[in-house]
C-alpha cells in the first residue's frame, strides 16, 4: 500500500471505531430530516387543519349585523358571542384566537347604503389553525359583501357587471415542486451544512487531536511524504463528509412522503436520479470542506481550540446561503464562482425538477476544485514546517 492509502485507512478506521465521532458526525444527517419533516407536518396540520373542520371565531357586536350573522351561521362555522370592552386584549391573552368586531353604526350605515368596515383581530405569530380560519372567514365576508353589492345595483336597475370593468386571471407558472421547496427554503442550507459537519470532528481528530495526544510527532517521522500524509487525512475527512451527505439524502428520501404537500397543491419527490446528481455536484464541495477544515484545524494546539476555530469557519461558506435566500439570488455565472453557494443553488434546482445548465455546473465544480487545490497546497506547506509540532 502507498503512504497515502495507509494514512487514509488508518484515519478512517480509527474514527469509524470512535462512537463519539460517529454520533457527532452523522447524528444531524440521520435525525435532521426526520425532525425537519415532523416540524413541517405539524405546522401544515396546525395551519391548514382538515378541510371539513368548522372555522371557529368570536364576534363582538353580533346584534348590529343580524343578516351577516345569519349568513355566517349557515356556513361551516362555530361562532362565540363575545361581550368585551377590549377584544384585542382577549386575543393577546389567548382567550380567543380570532375575533370579528362589528361597530354599533353598522346597521344604520348598511340601511343607508354606505360602506362598513369590519375588524378581524388575530395573532399572526401563532402556528395554529388561526390562519386558515382567518382566510376562510375573510372569504365568507367578501362573498356576502359581493352578493349584497350586486343586489343593490340590481334593485336600482343597474347591471351588476358594470362595477367590474376589469377582471384579473392568475396563472402560477411555478411547478408543484418549486412551491413545495418554498416551504423548505432552508433545505439547500442543511445539505451544505451536513457536508461540513460530516468531516468536522474527524478533521479535528486527525490534526489538533493528534497534536494534543502526542501522536503527531511519531507520525511525521514515518517514511511517508508530507503531501501523502495531508492528502490521506483530507481524504478520510472527505469520506466522512460524503457519507454524511448520503445518509442525509436517504433519510430525507424516506421522510418527505410524510409531508402532506398535496393538501396545499404542492408536490416534492426526490428520486434516485436527483440524489445521484446532487452527489456528483456536491463532490467538489466535499473535498473543499475537507481541505478547509483540515487546514484550519492544523493551526490549533488542542481539540477544544480547534472546535472554536472550525465553528467560526463553518459560518464562512454557509453565510452566503442565508444572504442569497433573503435576496432570492438566481442561478448565474457569477454565482457559480462561489463555493457552497453555487452547489446550494444547483441542488435547489435539482430538487425542484428543473434542468440545470451543464456549463454552469461544470464551472461550479471546477472553481470549487481550484479553491480546494489552493487550500491543500497551504496545508501541505504547513505540514512541511517544523512548527506544526509546536
Secondary structure by P-SEA (a helix, b strand, c coil): ccaaaaaaaaaaaaaaacaaaaaaacccccaaaaaaaaaaaaaaaaacccccbbbbbccccccccaaaaaaaaaccbbbbbbbcccaaaaaaaccccbbbbbccaaaaaaaabbbbbbbbbbbcccccaaaaaaaaaaaaaaaaaaaaaaaaaaaacccccccccbbbbbbbcccaaaaaaaaacaaaaaaaaaaaaaaaaaaaaacaaaaaacaaaaaaaccccaaaaaaaaaaaaaaaaaaaaaaaaaaaaacccccccccccbbbbbcaaaaaaaaaaaaaaaaaaaaaaaaaaaacccaaaaaaaaaaaaaaaaaaaaaaaaacccccccccccaaaaaaaaaaaaaacccccaaaaaaaaaaaaaaaaaaaaaaaaaaacccccc
